[in-house]
């Protein structure tokens, strides 16, 4: 607890996993809503939205994780 309160440990990498699953849920709901909205090309557009959104959410979360891993590695180098 002391590590988190004094910013010795990063809290955000633990939260990113939860954010990723919430993003996937949002993408799925949006895609399904678009699929059954009755618009022209809605079904294929909904599938494209689900696939593209899932890939985009994964890439965004992975980039955030990479930033925090870089921080950990720089911190380890600075301690040596």
Beta strands, then each sheet from edge to edge (+ up, - down):
end
